[in-house]
Amino acid sequence: MPTTAHTLTDVAASESTLRRFLHGLPGVDAVGLEARAASLGTRSIKTTAKAYAIDLAISMVDLTTLEGADTPGKVRALGAKAVRPDPTDRTAPATAAVCVYPDMVPAAKAAVAGSTVKVASVATAFPAGRAPIVVKLADVREAVAAGADEIDMVIDRGAFLAGNYMKVYDEIVAVKEACGASARLKVIFETGELSTYDNIRRASWLGMLAGADFIKTSTGKVAVNATPANTLLMLEAVRDFRAQTGVQVGVKPAGGIRTSKDAIKFLVLVNETAGEDWLDNHWFRFGASSLLNDLLMQRQKLATGRYSGPDYVTVD
Amino acid sequence: MAFEYAPAPESRSIVDIAPSYGLFIDGEFVEAADGKVFKTVSPSTEEVLSEVAQAGAEDVDRAVKAARKAFEKWSALPGSERAKYLFRIARIIQERARELAVLETLDNGKPIKETRDADLPLVAAHFFYYAGWADKLEHAGFGAAPRPLGVAGQVIPWNFPLLMLAWKIAPALATGNTVVLKPAETTPLSALFFADICRQAGLPKGVVNILPGYGDTGASLVAHPDVNKVAFTGSTAVGKEIARTVAGSKKKLTLELGGKGANIVFDDAPIDQAVEGIVNGIFFNQGQVCCAGSRLLVQESIQDELLESLKRRLSTLRLGDPLDKNTDIGAINSAEQLSRITSLVEQGEAEGAERWSAPCELPSSGYWFAPTLFMNVTQAHTVARDEIFGPVLSVLSFRTPDEAVAKANNTPYGLSAGIWTEKGSRILAVANKLRAGVIWSNTFNKFDPTSPFGGYKESGFGREGGRHGLEAYLDVR
């Protein structure tokens, strides 16, 4: 890394120091990064390892509904499923959280009351983030006041791409402050819009420097969401950040992860890049809605030896 | 609870290894004239896999005669006809890829991940590539009607048994030559399976002959007066002996010998990918690669950081059963090779280089060596000069690009080199000054049939692969 721990505090002293730091990060060779992600994808995870990975993945799911048509009833159903994903098998672990729009936080909170399941809310004018900062902060405060345990904020990609890193930094700092002591902050980069791996590495460090508790790939609302390569890159960033500052930051790939096989590949990335310390739902999450059912069906298959089919898991 | 990967072994049942094999001469499996046999073992378990006939001088003579006889018809075939056979062989290799991958892993000790994902696809690709040349030789730039040389005597090593066979046989057949090939004594099986593939493809008798044996078999083949072309891949010492034998004869000769490749990492390199490239450069096939990046030259300013990343990465390498799909590091090919590695490493320690080995448990049977680094190495250390041919990386540092080039070139070898930097102009500037046959930038150990491969100085002469690879098998006077 281009700087040492004691100078990291000065990195955000000015626009120019911040830029110099971010542009001084080691480059990313796209071919090499994708090759590494692909080679880890060929790990063969079977039997006991597979059973362990499936349960771990279930416990890491942020069960998500982010539709304009969401209703309190749908959120209630989602909450019930998060608490007890498989009604036929009580040994299935609960998911990590349910993730909803801010106005649905009270319904979600009620639905998961008394369980370990957290309520996450996408505040800050999700998914575009194109609103004045006062609006974004109000959005966050409302969600936190309604009981959200976690805030998923989107960064201002326009400012980032324009090289206005300080604006992005300041917004994250302000949102983190609005989260208060009770809510953890996940910072969403929308990696599909950042377009280069170098940008994703810079965004990761920018987010962590500004106080993110989690860095998250995407909103799930654009064409390219979480990929093995961009997640691998972010895992390298949190690993290096902890080595340098002692601060551990979580990672959340979101969007496009639909099958158990894919989820297990991501867990292999975590295991062999950041390491065991991140193999826990406090430090790694899957932002997904359809993934959970495939995990449950695979879990049933491991338990019974037969593949049950979509009618043997709940739709919501 | 930790995320422990359960064993995921590839099934052995796909490959049917016979208790004994003969020599493949004139389209038939036959016993050695003097009845000699030797055993081939699995390096990961020391289990005897099969007993193989050992070719002597008389067998060499029989095989060369068969090849000579077959040459008349084979060389007279239109190129498009020869191409058909080569395409057929390539397709059969693809169809039998899994079987051959398991076989190679059993006989060689390298991980199934590598035989399955690297070796076999490249083997098929080489046959496809040279099949494509067979009817276009007049357009290859070697004259209007280039002629084949005749009988090619080929001797190949044990590190990539089937791939080296493909590198030798595919261009030889495409250009109209016939071959007598001696596989290494520790890895004869895949060549014998290839003999079966030749029969399956209906290749005319005598075009390909396979003679398992030791060094003396190779020596008789090289010295046989009716061999027109000798191609050898292996150690520099044996290569020199072959050059002496062939000197003064009309035989054409190509040699692919040892190496001590420099992998140069500049301070602006993509560090995470460079670490992967270093791992791939020296720990691919347990470092038993002639073009391995066995000397890491790292810019002083990032040395500590890079070494820390490298050690962390090496600690995640999985060593063990080569048939397990999750194994990264397999067994060393033979007891002899293991003892050579061990003694060179001991010498490195005795000379004062700082040794670090990855913390991994070695299986109790078989031949194993943990991935190892030597730090604080200088050009004067043996581990910086001699080819170790094992999973041992020597780390040296440099301050300026000129120093990097000077150190990289300061070796009797010149087969490969790597450059890691984000700066394109630096890649070109440094690559121009490096004396090595292959120079990779921001990658390492990437092979492709279209790309020529070969070395300078004690790494040999001649090129294999690509259009250039045809020259070694054509009369281009």
Interface residues (C-beta under 8 A of the other chain):
Chain A: M1 P26 G27 V28 D29 V31 G32 L33 A35 R36 T42 R43 S44 I45 K46 T47 T48 A49 K50 Y52 A53 L56 E236 L267 N271 E272 E276 L279
Chain B: M1 A2 F3 E4 Y5 A6 A8 K113 D117 D268 A269 P270 I271 D272 Q273 E276 G277 E305 T316 K325 N326 E422 N442 T443
